[in-house]
Amino acid sequence: MEKKAAPIDRNDCVICIRGLEKSFGELDVLKGVDLDLYQGENLVVLGRSGTGKSVLIKIISGLLKPDKGAVNVLGQQVDKLSSKDLQQLRLKIGFSFQNSALYDSMTVKENLEFPLVRNSKHLSRKEKDHAIEEVLDGVGLLQAINQMPSELSGGQRKRIGIARTLIMRPQIMLYDEPTAGLDPITSIDINNLINEVQEKYSTSSIIITHDLTCAKSTGDRIMMLLDGRFERQGTFEEVFQTDDERVRTFYNYNFTT
Ligand SMILES: Nc1ncnc2c1ncn2[C@@H]1O[C@H](COP(=O)(O)OP(=O)(O)OP(=O)(O)O)[C@@H](O)[C@H]1O
């Protein structure tokens, strides 16, 4: 499916990062990262394994502290927040992890109810059921409501994982390798779902991947981490219009393996 132009508000920066540095001992992972995520935008972060993509996500979500630099999420300086305020902020961020992180002993319905029971105690039974059905319908899996995760395919589990995140109506979605471990056809389904989520819920998203098909079909803008910095950014075509050997190798590797 061709990526439709999304309504992006470039005056509204939901994540703003300036001069971010992070090292582990002798290992300098992020060496001065600047990033703006605009309201309504799908931003893809590309990079080889070990370039620091997950470290970046962990710093954005307050799980790791930066060594240097400013990380502002929805108007708040993440590393300066109390744990209570950080918890409140995290409710506005949806995390879609590689392994979908579903509870195997719970049905799909119970999995989706879990975040509501923890964070939306005021909702009635009827309101909870409505929210669950609405979000399952949104990811095209209403029929799976009473199934166990073990009865679902990898792609379906990924969808349920995304539904469980969406049920809290996050303003920001962070997708960590959304197509990892999925076959090419199922990957296309997930890419389409990421675009549908953007359209339907007006989310702003960071999509971390090294899958170039995913990058091309979901990204309004692509940023590529190279040696600890975003050295290339723009549309998919702009990022790869270069003689930089590191970028060429990354591109060729993706389409030949
Ligand atoms: N808590 C930590 N302590 C020490 N080193 C860490 C820690 N977290 C990450 N690293 C190191 O930082 C580097 C970047 O890791 P990161 O997980 O961000 O890579 P990545 O780009 O997400 O890779 P992949 O695509 O394989 O998931 C790696 O060398 C990793 O070993």
The ligand as a Tripos MOL2 file, in Angstrom:
@<TRIPOS>MOLECULE
LIG
   31    33     1     0     0
SMALL
NO_CHARGES

@<TRIPOS>ATOM
      1 N1         22.5670   -1.0790   29.9030 N.pl3     1 LIG1
      2 C1         23.6390   -1.2350   29.0950 C.ar      1 LIG1
      3 N2         24.8680   -1.4200   29.6090 N.ar      1 LIG1
      4 C2         25.9450   -1.5470   28.8060 C.ar      1 LIG1
      5 N3         25.8990   -1.4810   27.4590 N.ar      1 LIG1
      6 C3         24.7070   -1.2940   26.8880 C.ar      1 LIG1
      7 C4         23.5120   -1.1640   27.6750 C.ar      1 LIG1
      8 N4         22.4760   -0.9800   26.8270 N.ar      1 LIG1
      9 C5         23.0030   -1.0060   25.5830 C.ar      1 LIG1
     10 N5         24.3240   -1.1970   25.6230 N.ar      1 LIG1
     11 C6         25.2110   -1.2390   24.4430 C.3       1 LIG1
     12 O1         24.9180   -0.1200   23.6220 O.3       1 LIG1
     13 C7         25.0290   -0.4730   22.2340 C.3       1 LIG1
     14 C8         23.7400   -0.0980   21.5220 C.3       1 LIG1
     15 O2         22.7240   -1.0100   21.9630 O.3       1 LIG1
     16 P1         21.2380   -0.9700   21.4000 P.3       1 LIG1
     17 O3         20.5100   -2.0780   22.0820 O.co2     1 LIG1
     18 O4         20.6840    0.4010   21.5420 O.co2     1 LIG1
     19 O5         21.4430   -1.2970   19.8570 O.3       1 LIG1
     20 P2         20.3490   -1.3730   18.6940 P.3       1 LIG1
     21 O6         20.7110   -0.3660   17.6580 O.co2     1 LIG1
     22 O7         18.9860   -1.2620   19.2920 O.co2     1 LIG1
     23 O8         20.6050   -2.8450   18.1430 O.3       1 LIG1
     24 P3         19.5730   -3.9750   17.6030 P.3       1 LIG1
     25 O9         19.1130   -3.5030   16.2590 O.co2     1 LIG1
     26 O10        20.4380   -5.1880   17.5060 O.co2     1 LIG1
     27 O11        18.4750   -4.1190   18.6070 O.co2     1 LIG1
     28 C9         25.3720   -1.9640   22.2000 C.3       1 LIG1
     29 O12        26.7710   -2.0960   22.0120 O.3       1 LIG1
     30 C10        24.9420   -2.4670   23.5660 C.3       1 LIG1
     31 O13        25.7480   -3.5540   23.9760 O.3       1 LIG1
@<TRIPOS>BOND
     1     1     2 1
     2     2     3 ar
     3     2     7 ar
     4     3     4 ar
     5     4     5 ar
     6     5     6 ar
     7     6     7 ar
     8     6    10 ar
     9     7     8 ar
    10     8     9 ar
    11     9    10 ar
    12    10    11 1
    13    11    12 1
    14    11    30 1
    15    12    13 1
    16    13    14 1
    17    13    28 1
    18    14    15 1
    19    15    16 1
    20    16    17 2
    21    16    18 1
    22    16    19 1
    23    19    20 1
    24    20    21 2
    25    20    22 1
    26    20    23 1
    27    23    24 1
    28    24    25 2
    29    24    26 1
    30    24    27 1
    31    28    29 1
    32    28    30 1
    33    30    31 1
@<TRIPOS>SUBSTRUCTURE
     1 LIG1         1 GROUP 0 **** ****
